[in-house]
Amino acid sequence: MGLANTPSTAPIFTREAQVSSNSGAFGAAAFAPIVITATADFTGVSANHQEVFRADENNGGYIQRIRFKAIGTNIATVARIYINNGGVQTVAVNNVFYGEQSLPATTLNNAAATVDIDYPMNFAINPGFRIWVGLGTTVAAGWRCTAIGGRY
């Protein structure tokens, strides 16, 4: 018979939106973490990384993008993005270096907007997996990292 008679057990729509949570604490105190201090590594093990997304422990999730927004004056740097398999983040084999985004120098300005930088991801992520972000160099004010996605 055709596929029309086969029930799907894999969700295609998220059951709840997830807009940036840090360290699994899904409340206002953990909303959109700020990265300031350099991690300067390519393994994802630095204690200076910030967790920006955590998939549902049972069903996984979908990560659409990460938005980077300067919150003041910063020198130019690079954001490095890692996928963690849900294991201890400071153990290199639990992380994979996924990609990076150049972040420009910014100047605090109360009369004009600073740039919004979206890093597209657009993929489903395994149950319990996490997304971490670190910077190549330390900046003064920091960058807010807002992950946009959902939990299945």
C-alpha positions, -999 to 999 in steps of 0.1 A, spaced: 0 0 0 10 36 -3 25 59 24 -9 75 30 -19 45 51 13 47 72 10 67 104 37 92 111 53 91 145 78 119 138 65 154 146 69 181 120 56 210 140 70 220 174 46 218 204 60 249 221 81 277 209 115 281 225 131 315 224 166 313 240 171 296 273 204 293 292 215 263 311 181 246 310 165 273 332 135 282 311 126 314 329 131 352 326 164 350 345 180 329 318 165 346 288 190 352 259 224 348 275 251 374 270 286 364 258 315 387 267 346 367 276 367 350 250 367 312 247 393 311 219 389 274 213 375 251 186 364 222 208 335 238 227 349 230 262 355 265 275 337 275 307 331 309 291 307 295 265 270 301 270 242 276 264 216 293 241 193 264 232 183 230 247 161 205 228 133 187 246 148 157 265 123 132 250 114 145 215 141 168 205 136 202 189 141 225 160 166 254 159 157 281 133 184 307 140 205 325 165 202 363 166 233 383 178 226 418 192 254 441 206 244 456 239 270 484 238 305 492 226 325 462 215 356 454 194 351 431 164 351 394 172 337 361 160 310 340 176 316 302 175 287 279 176 288 243 190 264 214 191 266 194 223 252 159 225 237 165 260 268 152 277 292 173 299 300 204 279 336 206 291 344 172 275 355 177 239 340 145 225 305 157 235 308 188 212 311 195 176 322 229 161 292 237 139 299 272 125 309 308 132 297 343 126 318 374 123 306 401 147 316 437 139 329 464 162 300 484 177 296 517 194 269 525 220 245 549 203 212 562 217 202 578 184 206 549 159 201 511 160 230 487 161 230 458 136 209 426 141 229 396 129 210 364 123 229 331 120 205 306 102 205 270 113 171 255 103 175 219 114 159 194 138 181 186 168 182 153 187 166 149 222 186 165 249 211 181 225 222 217 232 236 247 213 265 266 229 281 299 218 315 314 226 336 344 214 370 345 198 380 376 217 368 393 248 345 423 242 336 452 266 297 452 266 288 418 252 265 403 226 231 390 235 225 356 218 188 348 212 181 313 198 148 310 180 133 275 177 109 251 193 106 219 213 88 188 199 
